[in-house]
Amino acid sequence: MSAASPVPLPIPRSDGQAGPAASAGRRSLAAALLLGALGAAVVLLASGQTWAEGAAAVGGSALPLDAEGRDVTGAPAALAVVGLAALVAVFAVRSGGRLLVSALLALSGAGAAATAFLGASDSGALDEKAAKMTGDTAATAESLTHTAWPYVTAVGGLLLLIAGLLALRYGRTWPAMSGRYERDGTPRPRKAAPAPDPDRPEDLWKALDRGEDPTRDG
């Protein structure tokens, strides 16, 4: 009888899926951080610029007026701060909490973009300044013009929105904050009290207070 030939063992082959998935996670993480930080910075910067210009008629002359973005609406700047905080919080939470924070980031960006776009044609801030300058509550701003800064603010909000969408799509593959600093509730072992020194009376009294026998050898 001839010896049976050995059966070849199957060689495990990589399907190549883990590598692309990890690479996509790293790219999405970098893109979300960049877009989120850039979007928040753009919104905060553009909200402080002049959004509208006009004039108020006073005694036959025209006084120039201008309104910054925060005079028109403070919502974009406030939502940018919320979005920036949510971007940082994405890495401090896991699973369902990360999903909620990612949604908050996306909603903050969408809200900042929408309120900036609506404020691009608003004249209320200039009308209030015209009424204050003229002392006439019915006065309105004349020769009203708008700048491009509201639209720049809206673009910043869209960047925050994209960062939030990336977090919703790929956030589950991103790393979380190290658990090294988190307490798991496990009771810590108590340090053993040092053996009392017979030459130190105060040590003997402390041992007696603890219910120990100071004369017993360790």
C-alpha positions, 0 to 999 in steps of 0.5 A: 500500500502506498502512503496517502499523500498529504492534504494541502491546507488552505492558505488564508487570503486577505479580501482587501476589505479591512485596508480600504475601510481603515483608509477611508476612516482616516481620510474621513476623519481628517476631512471632517476635522479640517472642514469643521474647524475651517467652517467654524472659523469662517462663520465666526470671522464673516459674522463680524464683517459688514453685511449691509450698508445704507444711509439715514436722511437727517436735516437734508443730509445723508448719514452713512450707516452700516450693519455687521453680521452680528447686528443682523443675526447672531444665530450663525456665530452661536451655531458655529460655536455649538458646531465646534463644540460638537466636533470636539465632543465626537471623540469623547463619546461612543456608539449612540452618543457619537451619532447624536453629537454628529447629528448636532454638528450637521444641524448646527452647520445647516442652521448657520448656513440658512440663517446667514442666507436669510440675513443677506437681504435683511434691512432691519438692523439698518432701519433700527440704526436709522431710527436711532440716528434720526430720532424718528421711529418710522425712519428707514435706511435709504440706498440700501446695499448688501455685501458678499459676507453673508454668503461667505458665512453661509459657505462656512455653515455648509462646511460644518454641515459636510463635517457633520455628514462625514461624522454620521457616515464614518464616525463609528470607525473613528477612534475615541478618547483614551479610556485611560483617564476614565474610572470604571467604578472598580474599587481601588485596593486600600494601602496597608497601614504601616506597622507601628513603631514601638519606639514611637508612642503616637504610632502605638496609640494610632494602632489601638484606635484602629483596633490593632494589637501593637504588641503583635509581631508583623 
